[in-house]
Amino acid sequence: MKSYAAVDLGASSGRVMVGRVGADRLELTEAHRFPNRPVRVPEGLRWDVLALYAGVLEGLRAAGQVDSVGIDSWAVDHGLLDADGALLGNPAHYRDSRTEGVAEKVWATVPAAELYAATGLQYAPFNTLYQLTAARASAQLQYAERLLLVPDLLTYWLTGEQGTELTNASTTQLIDPRTRDWAHDIAARLGIDLNLFAPLRQPGDPAGVLRDEVLQETGLSGPVPVTAVGSHDTASAVAAVPAGSGERFAYICTGTWSLAGLELGAPVLTEESRAANFTNELGLDGTVRYLRNIMGLWLLQECVRAWGDPDLGGLLLDASEVPALRSVVDAGDAAFLAPGRMPERIAEACRASGQPVPGTPAEITRCILDSLALAHRRAIRDAERLADHPVDVVHVVGGGTRNALLCRLTADACGLPVVAGPSEAAALGNVLVQARTHGLVGDLADGRRLLTRTQPLTRYEPRGDAARWSEAEARLLRA
């Protein structure tokens, strides 16, 4: 048995998990969990990256002696360093308003269709490309000598070594998914200096060893290597989809976001794919994560916060008693991106589309879950069609696996079996990549077989009237 610390940072919390891997064994325990609370300052919404780093150090202390450390986090956001390697300011939050209207400026130089054909990334206002364009005149960017994506920044603080891990780099809209290298022509035309980025790393590459100061602070005995994993948390989560060999599957990585799509061997760069807003992000072992971003449980999280954090179990039980598909909203609508007033905004969307307006927390919760299931259905069916890649089963991984009502509704909406689990997929995928470097796990398929044998999974069979979901989808498209 070997032990691996998986640092897994999400948009609302971070955690340090310890994975123990041996012959036909894969165990995961939580060493430390800490909040991730963005801060609004005069210049905008920012991540408190120092608090995150402190949480990582405390988690490594709680984890005890490990054989390796790996870090994954959300995508696109980054820190800027000066010539001395010092952080120039807290990283901007992807929900910050600074990128509003920036895409149109980019498209004036590189039209949207051409940008998609070169990078394969769906339009999202917070892609790193747009963030850099928005920051072009800022003092920080003018003085910056290095840009490190969030997991690479924390890795740098742990080790003193700089690198840019590929799966996360693919979310910047500056990577060519065919060559799996920088899109040099796109960057040059937009005036983005790719020398800002540290050299690319692959999942499994060495990323340094813990610095002496880190060893002292955590109480660990060196040397402790840090391994580059699929540092985009979705890449790690997809690596932990417990699909059988040869199984035709779709996946939904659930949490603050829902990422619904397929694992492919090559990107889909057609104009039809761009119009459907699908993205081609890079995964392990030469794979492509072909998926659509859906607003996810952020909608419910924001409502729960507005309601004063009621008991979630009771809320979901009440929601299960509300009539199905009474009202639905577009769960991919950027109108729901910003925080604040979520219950009112959902009610307003229903009113504007001529649907019954949900009033109680249970009604709004049911509207959210029905809408997410409907968005899952649309994403998977569109992906099958656009990639010419039919599927027989949907794997749901991540925090949403704990929401049985959402999993059941997703099976009903898709008309396919849903296999839910594991809930800590990103951490498990993180651990599996580290275990590969020690020869304890083979290729991607081997890791998935180990997951299937060792992790609890729940299967939901589709039921009910598929025509009701078709009618709800048609109603939403008419709105």
Backbone torsions as a table, in degrees:
resi	resn	phi	psi	omega
1	MET	NA	134.5	171.3
2	LYS	-121.6	154.9	-175.9
3	SER	-116.0	137.6	-177.9
4	TYR	-131.5	134.5	175.8
5	ALA	-92.2	120.0	177.0
6	ALA	-105.7	109.6	174.3
7	VAL	-87.9	116.8	-174.1
8	ASP	-125.0	109.6	-175.1
9	LEU	-107.9	119.8	176.3
10	GLY	-106.5	177.2	-174.8
11	ALA	-70.0	-19.8	-179.8
12	SER	-119.1	-15.7	178.6
13	SER	-157.1	160.0	173.4
14	GLY	-120.8	158.3	178.9
15	ARG	-149.8	149.6	169.7
16	VAL	-114.6	116.7	-178.3
17	MET	-108.9	148.3	176.2
18	VAL	-111.2	119.8	176.7
19	GLY	-103.9	132.3	177.2
20	ARG	-114.9	124.2	-173.0
21	VAL	-124.9	132.2	176.4
22	GLY	-150.8	-164.8	-179.8
23	ALA	-61.9	111.0	179.8
24	ASP	56.1	31.7	178.4
25	ARG	-134.4	137.7	175.4
26	LEU	-148.9	106.0	-177.0
27	GLU	-119.7	141.2	-178.8
28	LEU	-130.9	128.0	176.8
29	THR	-130.5	151.6	179.9
30	GLU	-89.7	123.8	176.7
31	ALA	-90.4	-38.2	-176.0
32	HIS	-163.2	138.2	175.5
33	ARG	-127.6	140.6	-176.1
34	PHE	-145.7	152.3	-177.4
35	PRO	-74.7	153.4	171.6
36	ASN	-119.0	99.4	-174.3
37	ARG	-112.5	106.9	174.2
38	PRO	-63.0	158.3	-177.0
39	VAL	-126.3	132.4	175.7
40	ARG	-92.9	117.7	179.0
41	VAL	-116.7	172.4	-175.5
42	PRO	-53.7	-34.2	-178.1
43	GLU	-84.3	-5.7	176.4
44	GLY	139.0	-166.4	-178.0
45	LEU	-87.6	126.4	-174.2
46	ARG	-131.0	151.2	173.3
47	TRP	-81.8	139.2	175.2
48	ASP	-87.6	77.0	-171.6
49	VAL	-69.7	-25.4	177.2
50	LEU	-68.6	-38.7	176.5
51	ALA	-65.7	-37.2	177.3
52	LEU	-63.6	-43.3	179.8
53	TYR	-64.2	-40.0	176.8
54	ALA	-62.0	-39.0	176.7
55	GLY	-64.6	-36.8	177.3
56	VAL	-64.1	-45.5	-179.9
57	LEU	-62.5	-43.0	178.6
58	GLU	-63.8	-37.7	178.3
59	GLY	-66.4	-39.4	178.0
60	LEU	-66.9	-34.7	176.3
61	ARG	-63.8	-42.5	-179.5
62	ALA	-71.8	-27.7	-177.4
63	ALA	-69.0	-31.0	-175.7
64	GLY	79.6	-171.4	-174.6
65	GLN	-63.2	128.7	-180.0
66	VAL	-131.2	163.3	-178.3
67	ASP	-90.0	-15.2	-179.8
68	SER	-169.6	162.4	177.1
69	VAL	-129.8	139.7	173.7
70	GLY	-136.4	148.9	-176.5
71	ILE	-126.6	130.5	168.5
72	ASP	-129.0	156.7	179.7
73	SER	-157.3	-176.5	172.2
74	TRP	-64.8	171.0	-171.5
75	ALA	-100.0	-179.4	167.8
76	VAL	67.6	-34.5	-174.4
77	ASP	-82.5	158.3	-167.3
78	HIS	-159.3	161.6	171.9
79	GLY	-111.8	150.3	178.1
80	LEU	-109.2	133.3	-177.7
81	LEU	-113.7	148.4	175.3
82	ASP	-86.5	-173.5	-175.4
83	ALA	-64.6	-21.7	177.7
84	ASP	-89.2	-0.6	-178.3
85	GLY	84.1	13.6	-179.7
86	ALA	-90.7	141.5	179.4
87	LEU	-68.1	130.0	-176.3
88	LEU	-85.0	-12.6	179.2
89	GLY	170.8	161.4	178.5
90	ASN	-62.7	137.2	-179.1
91	PRO	-58.9	139.6	175.9
92	ALA	-68.9	144.6	178.9
93	HIS	-82.1	140.9	-178.8
94	TYR	-63.7	-18.1	176.7
95	ARG	-88.5	2.2	176.9
96	ASP	-65.6	150.9	-173.4
97	SER	-83.2	1.6	-172.2
98	ARG	-66.3	-18.3	-178.5
99	THR	-94.8	5.0	179.3
100	GLU	-62.4	128.2	178.0
101	GLY	77.8	0.4	-176.9
102	VAL	-75.2	-35.5	-176.8
103	ALA	-55.8	-40.8	-179.3
104	GLU	-61.5	-34.9	177.5
105	LYS	-67.6	-39.6	177.6
106	VAL	-65.1	-45.4	-176.7
107	TRP	-66.0	-22.2	176.2
108	ALA	-66.1	-25.9	177.8
109	THR	-96.1	-47.0	177.2
110	VAL	-123.3	104.2	-177.8
111	PRO	-54.0	149.6	-173.6
112	ALA	-55.2	-41.3	-178.8
113	ALA	-65.3	-39.0	179.5
114	GLU	-69.5	-38.5	178.9
115	LEU	-63.3	-41.3	179.5
116	TYR	-67.7	-42.3	-179.4
117	ALA	-62.0	-27.2	-177.9
118	ALA	-90.9	-31.1	-173.6
119	THR	-120.1	-19.0	176.3
120	GLY	70.6	12.1	-175.7
121	LEU	-98.2	135.6	176.1
122	GLN	-63.6	157.7	174.9
123	TYR	-71.2	124.7	168.1
124	ALA	-142.7	131.7	-172.6
125	PRO	-62.8	-16.8	-174.4
126	PHE	-101.0	4.3	177.5
127	ASN	-51.1	146.1	-175.7
128	THR	-54.6	-37.1	177.8
129	LEU	-53.8	-45.9	-179.6
130	TYR	-72.5	-35.1	177.1
131	GLN	-61.9	-43.2	179.9
132	LEU	-67.0	-37.0	176.9
133	THR	-65.1	-41.3	178.9
134	ALA	-64.8	-31.5	-175.6
135	ALA	-92.7	6.1	-170.0
136	ARG	-54.2	-39.9	-176.7
137	ALA	-91.3	2.9	-175.9
138	SER	-75.6	150.4	177.5
139	ALA	-63.5	-37.7	-179.5
140	GLN	-57.7	-49.7	-176.8
141	LEU	-68.0	-34.8	179.4
142	GLN	-65.0	-32.2	-179.1
143	TYR	-94.5	-5.7	-175.0
144	ALA	-73.5	137.4	174.3
145	GLU	-109.4	-15.5	-177.3
146	ARG	-150.9	140.8	173.1
147	LEU	-117.0	126.0	177.3
148	LEU	-124.4	124.9	172.8
149	LEU	-61.9	157.6	-167.7
150	VAL	-51.7	-50.5	-179.9
151	PRO	-66.2	-30.9	177.3
152	ASP	-71.3	-32.9	176.5
153	LEU	-64.3	-46.3	179.8
154	LEU	-67.0	-37.2	175.5
155	THR	-61.2	-40.4	178.3
156	TYR	-62.2	-43.5	179.5
157	TRP	-65.8	-32.0	178.6
158	LEU	-74.9	-34.3	-168.6
159	THR	-119.1	-22.4	-171.5
160	GLY	81.2	2.4	-178.6
161	GLU	-106.2	140.1	-177.9
162	GLN	-110.9	138.1	176.4
163	GLY	-161.9	167.9	178.8
164	THR	-126.2	107.1	-176.6
165	GLU	-73.5	137.8	-165.7
166	LEU	-66.1	-43.3	-174.7
167	THR	-63.1	-36.9	177.6
168	ASN	-76.0	-37.2	177.0
169	ALA	-58.2	-30.5	-177.7
170	SER	-69.3	-10.7	176.8
171	THR	-90.8	-2.3	-178.0
172	THR	-77.7	-16.3	-170.6
173	GLN	68.5	28.1	176.8
174	LEU	-125.3	12.9	179.0
175	ILE	-114.5	138.3	172.8
176	ASP	-87.5	113.7	-175.2
177	PRO	-69.7	-12.6	177.9
178	ARG	-81.2	-43.3	-179.4
179	THR	-90.4	-16.7	-175.0
180	ARG	57.8	36.7	177.2
181	ASP	-136.9	175.8	-178.2
182	TRP	-61.4	145.4	174.0
183	ALA	-87.1	80.8	-170.4
184	HIS	-60.8	-40.8	-177.7
185	ASP	-65.2	-44.2	179.3
186	ILE	-60.9	-46.9	-179.4
187	ALA	-61.3	-42.7	-178.6
188	ALA	-64.1	-42.6	-178.6
189	ARG	-66.4	-28.9	-179.1
190	LEU	-96.4	4.2	176.4
191	GLY	71.2	29.2	179.4
192	ILE	-101.2	123.3	-177.4
193	ASP	-84.2	108.1	-179.2
194	LEU	-70.1	-11.5	174.7
195	ASN	-68.3	-13.3	173.3
196	LEU	-62.1	-30.0	-174.7
197	PHE	-87.5	141.0	173.6
198	ALA	-71.5	163.2	-179.4
199	PRO	-56.0	146.7	-179.4
200	LEU	-69.1	142.6	173.3
201	ARG	-120.0	151.2	174.4
202	GLN	-99.5	152.2	171.7
203	PRO	-55.7	130.4	-177.2
204	GLY	100.9	-15.3	178.4
205	ASP	-70.2	149.6	173.7
206	PRO	-68.3	142.2	-179.0
207	ALA	-122.6	19.4	179.3
208	GLY	107.5	-173.4	175.8
209	VAL	-127.2	156.2	-179.4
210	LEU	-58.4	132.5	178.3
211	ARG	-64.3	156.5	-179.9
212	ASP	-56.6	-39.4	-179.6
213	GLU	-65.2	-34.2	178.0
214	VAL	-70.3	-41.0	177.2
215	LEU	-59.7	-42.8	179.6
216	GLN	-63.7	-42.2	-176.8
217	GLU	-71.7	-31.7	-176.9
218	THR	-95.9	-13.6	-178.4
219	GLY	77.9	12.5	-180.0
220	LEU	-85.6	155.0	177.1
221	SER	-100.2	129.4	-177.5
222	GLY	-88.4	171.3	-2.1
223	PRO	-80.9	141.8	174.1
224	VAL	-117.7	111.1	-179.0
225	PRO	-73.1	150.6	170.2
226	VAL	-109.9	130.3	-175.6
227	THR	-111.0	132.8	171.5
228	ALA	-68.0	124.7	177.1
229	VAL	-110.9	-171.2	168.3
230	GLY	-69.1	90.1	-166.0
231	SER	-75.6	-13.9	165.5
232	HIS	-78.1	123.5	-172.8
233	ASP	-57.8	-29.9	177.7
234	THR	-68.6	-35.7	176.7
235	ALA	-62.8	-42.3	176.9
236	SER	-66.1	-40.1	-179.1
237	ALA	-64.7	-41.6	179.9
238	VAL	-67.1	-34.7	176.1
239	ALA	-61.8	-23.1	-179.1
240	ALA	-100.2	16.3	172.7
241	VAL	-71.8	120.8	-173.9
242	PRO	-82.1	58.7	-178.4
243	ALA	-85.5	143.5	177.2
244	GLY	-76.1	158.3	179.3
245	SER	-60.9	126.0	179.8
246	GLY	81.1	-0.9	-179.1
247	GLU	-70.4	134.9	177.2
248	ARG	-90.2	102.5	-171.0
249	PHE	-128.8	153.1	163.5
250	ALA	-109.4	161.8	177.8
251	TYR	-130.8	152.8	170.3
252	ILE	-132.7	113.3	175.2
253	CYS	-90.1	113.0	-170.4
254	THR	-108.9	142.9	178.0
255	GLY	173.4	-138.2	175.2
256	THR	-54.6	-38.5	172.4
257	TRP	-112.0	157.6	164.7
258	SER	-109.2	124.4	176.8
259	LEU	-114.0	109.0	-171.6
260	ALA	-117.6	126.2	179.2
261	GLY	177.2	-150.3	-171.7
262	LEU	-127.5	157.4	169.8
263	GLU	-101.5	120.7	-174.9
264	LEU	-122.4	167.4	177.0
265	GLY	-93.0	-11.0	-179.0
266	ALA	-153.2	153.9	-179.2
267	PRO	-72.4	158.8	173.4
268	VAL	-110.8	110.4	-170.4
269	LEU	-116.6	25.1	-177.4
270	THR	-75.7	161.1	176.7
271	GLU	-65.4	-34.8	178.1
272	GLU	-63.4	-38.0	177.3
273	SER	-64.9	-42.3	177.7
274	ARG	-62.0	-44.8	-178.8
275	ALA	-62.0	-29.7	178.7
276	ALA	-84.7	-1.0	176.0
277	ASN	61.1	49.2	173.1
278	PHE	-100.5	149.1	-177.8
279	THR	-116.0	151.9	176.6
280	ASN	-117.3	94.9	178.0
281	GLU	-104.1	156.1	-173.6
282	LEU	-90.2	141.3	179.4
283	GLY	-119.9	-167.0	-179.2
284	LEU	-73.1	153.9	170.8
285	ASP	54.3	40.9	175.5
286	GLY	78.0	10.2	-178.4
287	THR	-84.4	163.1	175.3
288	VAL	-120.2	131.7	174.7
289	ARG	-92.4	102.3	-178.4
290	TYR	-96.0	108.6	-168.6
291	LEU	-152.0	167.9	173.6
292	ARG	-118.4	135.3	174.0
293	ASN	-79.9	128.2	177.5
294	ILE	-122.3	145.2	-171.1
295	MET	-55.6	-31.8	170.6
296	GLY	76.0	-162.1	-175.5
297	LEU	-70.8	-1.1	169.4
298	TRP	-51.8	-40.3	-179.7
299	LEU	-58.5	-45.5	-179.8
300	LEU	-73.8	-39.8	179.4
301	GLN	-58.1	-43.7	-179.6
302	GLU	-67.6	-37.7	177.4
303	CYS	-65.8	-45.7	179.9
304	VAL	-59.2	-40.3	177.6
305	ARG	-63.2	-41.7	179.8
306	ALA	-66.9	-28.9	-179.0
307	TRP	-87.1	4.0	178.8
308	GLY	83.9	27.6	176.0
309	ASP	57.6	59.7	175.1
310	PRO	-68.6	169.3	177.8
311	ASP	-62.6	119.8	-174.8
312	LEU	-69.5	-38.4	179.1
313	GLY	-59.8	-44.1	178.3
314	GLY	-66.4	-38.1	179.0
315	LEU	-62.9	-43.5	180.0
316	LEU	-67.9	-35.6	176.9
317	LEU	-63.3	-44.9	177.7
318	ASP	-63.4	-39.0	-179.2
319	ALA	-64.9	-31.7	-179.5
320	SER	-66.7	-20.0	179.3
321	GLU	-89.2	-9.6	179.9
322	VAL	-77.5	138.7	179.1
323	PRO	-54.0	137.8	-174.8
324	ALA	-73.3	146.2	169.6
325	LEU	57.4	29.0	177.4
326	ARG	-66.1	-43.1	178.1
327	SER	-144.4	140.1	177.7
328	VAL	-136.5	153.0	176.3
329	VAL	-126.2	166.7	177.9
330	ASP	-80.4	105.6	-176.0
331	ALA	-74.7	-1.1	174.4
332	GLY	-105.3	4.6	-175.3
333	ASP	-70.9	126.5	178.8
334	ALA	-63.6	-12.3	177.0
335	ALA	-63.1	-19.6	179.9
336	PHE	-98.6	9.4	-174.1
337	LEU	-70.2	-43.5	-174.6
338	ALA	-77.0	152.0	177.1
339	PRO	-74.9	162.1	172.8
340	GLY	100.9	140.2	173.2
341	ARG	53.8	36.0	-175.1
342	MET	-65.2	-44.0	178.6
343	PRO	-57.8	-42.0	-179.7
344	GLU	-66.6	-39.0	-178.3
345	ARG	-68.1	-36.7	176.3
346	ILE	-66.2	-43.3	177.9
347	ALA	-61.4	-41.6	-180.0
348	GLU	-63.9	-39.4	178.7
349	ALA	-63.9	-39.4	177.9
350	CYS	-67.0	-41.8	179.7
351	ARG	-63.3	-43.3	-177.5
352	ALA	-65.1	-27.8	-179.4
353	SER	-93.8	5.9	176.0
354	GLY	75.7	20.8	178.9
355	GLN	-98.7	162.6	174.3
356	PRO	-56.1	138.7	-176.3
357	VAL	-91.1	115.8	177.8
358	PRO	-67.7	136.6	-175.9
359	GLY	-115.6	-39.8	-177.1
360	THR	-87.5	159.8	175.1
361	PRO	-55.1	-38.4	179.7
362	ALA	-65.2	-41.0	179.7
363	GLU	-67.0	-40.9	178.8
364	ILE	-67.0	-41.0	178.0
365	THR	-61.1	-44.2	179.0
366	ARG	-64.1	-39.2	176.6
367	CYS	-59.1	-44.0	-179.8
368	ILE	-62.9	-49.0	-175.8
369	LEU	-68.3	-40.2	174.3
370	ASP	-61.2	-40.7	-178.3
371	SER	-67.4	-40.4	177.3
372	LEU	-64.4	-44.8	178.5
373	ALA	-60.4	-40.5	178.7
374	LEU	-65.4	-40.0	177.4
375	ALA	-66.2	-37.2	175.4
376	HIS	-60.7	-45.3	179.9
377	ARG	-59.6	-47.7	-177.5
378	ARG	-63.8	-42.6	-178.0
379	ALA	-64.3	-44.9	-177.1
380	ILE	-69.0	-42.0	179.0
381	ARG	-66.2	-39.7	177.6
382	ASP	-65.2	-41.8	179.9
383	ALA	-62.8	-43.2	177.8
384	GLU	-56.6	-45.2	-177.2
385	ARG	-69.5	-46.9	-174.1
386	LEU	-70.0	-33.4	-179.3
387	ALA	-96.3	-3.1	-175.3
388	ASP	51.1	54.3	-171.2
389	HIS	-141.0	84.0	-178.2
390	PRO	-68.2	152.5	-179.4
391	VAL	-127.9	158.3	-178.6
392	ASP	-116.0	-14.6	-175.7
393	VAL	-152.4	150.5	177.7
394	VAL	-114.3	125.3	175.5
395	HIS	-98.9	122.9	175.5
396	VAL	-105.8	123.2	179.3
397	VAL	-126.8	164.6	178.4
398	GLY	95.3	-170.4	-172.6
399	GLY	-60.2	-28.4	-179.1
400	GLY	-68.2	-12.2	177.8
401	THR	-66.3	-21.6	178.0
402	ARG	-77.6	-10.1	-179.8
403	ASN	-98.3	89.8	-175.0
404	ALA	-61.6	-35.0	-179.5
405	LEU	-64.4	-43.3	178.8
406	LEU	-63.6	-42.6	179.6
407	CYS	-63.2	-43.1	-180.0
408	ARG	-64.9	-43.5	178.9
409	LEU	-64.3	-36.0	178.7
410	THR	-65.1	-41.6	176.0
411	ALA	-61.2	-45.0	179.7
412	ASP	-61.9	-45.4	-176.3
413	ALA	-66.1	-43.1	-176.7
414	CYS	-79.0	-20.1	-175.5
415	GLY	66.7	28.1	-178.7
416	LEU	-135.5	153.5	173.6
417	PRO	-62.5	142.8	174.7
418	VAL	-113.3	127.0	172.3
419	VAL	-106.1	115.3	-175.1
420	ALA	-101.7	128.0	177.9
421	GLY	126.0	154.2	1.6
422	PRO	-82.9	158.4	-179.5
423	SER	-75.9	-32.7	179.1
424	GLU	-100.4	53.6	-173.1
425	ALA	-64.6	-42.2	-177.5
426	ALA	-61.4	-44.3	179.2
427	ALA	-64.3	-39.2	179.7
428	LEU	-67.2	-41.5	176.2
429	GLY	-63.1	-37.9	175.2
430	ASN	-58.5	-49.1	-179.5
431	VAL	-62.7	-41.8	-176.7
432	LEU	-63.0	-38.3	178.1
433	VAL	-65.4	-41.1	177.6
434	GLN	-63.5	-41.4	-179.6
435	ALA	-64.4	-31.6	177.2
436	ARG	-61.9	-38.0	-178.2
437	THR	-66.1	-21.2	177.5
438	HIS	-99.2	7.3	176.4
439	GLY	74.9	15.2	-179.0
440	LEU	-87.0	-18.9	-179.9
441	VAL	-134.5	145.5	179.7
442	GLY	-87.5	-129.2	-176.3
443	ASP	-79.6	-173.1	-177.4
444	LEU	-58.6	-43.1	179.9
445	ALA	-64.2	-37.2	179.0
446	ASP	-65.4	-42.5	177.2
447	GLY	-62.1	-38.7	179.4
448	ARG	-68.4	-35.9	175.5
449	ARG	-63.4	-39.0	177.9
450	LEU	-64.1	-40.8	177.2
451	LEU	-61.4	-45.0	-178.6
452	THR	-60.8	-35.7	-178.3
453	ARG	-78.9	-23.9	-168.4
454	THR	-116.3	-14.9	-173.9
455	GLN	-109.1	141.7	177.9
456	PRO	-70.0	131.4	-178.8
457	LEU	-128.7	147.0	178.0
458	THR	-123.8	133.4	-178.0
459	ARG	-107.7	133.2	177.4
460	TYR	-118.4	121.6	177.2
461	GLU	-89.5	144.1	178.9
462	PRO	-66.4	149.3	179.7
463	ARG	-150.6	171.8	174.9
464	GLY	84.6	-168.8	-171.0
465	ASP	-98.4	110.3	-180.0
466	ALA	-62.5	-27.8	-178.5
467	ALA	-63.3	-31.6	179.5
468	ARG	-64.9	-37.0	178.4
469	TRP	-70.5	-37.1	177.4
470	SER	-64.0	-40.0	179.5
471	GLU	-65.7	-41.5	179.2
472	ALA	-64.5	-39.0	178.3
473	GLU	-65.5	-42.5	178.5
474	ALA	-62.7	-39.4	178.7
475	ARG	-61.9	-40.5	-178.9
476	LEU	-69.0	-39.0	179.7
477	LEU	-67.9	-27.8	179.0
478	ARG	-77.0	-23.1	-172.6
479	ALA	-65.7	NA	NA
